[in-house]
């Protein structure tokens, strides 16, 4: 039996947590209402969950699975640090969206 490079269920689990964290960081709009909001406490919890997953699966992952998990965690941690350094009331993506709306011609 040939070992898979990347288990689809694990890939989907990591992707689900990473997508959720991107919403929590305010980096992408919510798929539900299209609005951007920031929940840094939730983002930290999600990152911590991925770190726990990495610790609990250590030694049981293929190289590709390990690389995917590590790169996802690293990218989210870097973006978390960037968002945590901003004042709580600053949301640049919303300001950009507001400016786009202001420049749209009114019917």
ABEGO torsion letter per residue (X at the ends): XBBBABBAAAAAAAAAAAAAAAAAAGABBBAAAGBBBBBAAAAAAAAAAAAAAAAAABGABBAAAAAAAAAAAAAAAAAAAAAAABBAABBAAAAAAAAAAAABBBX
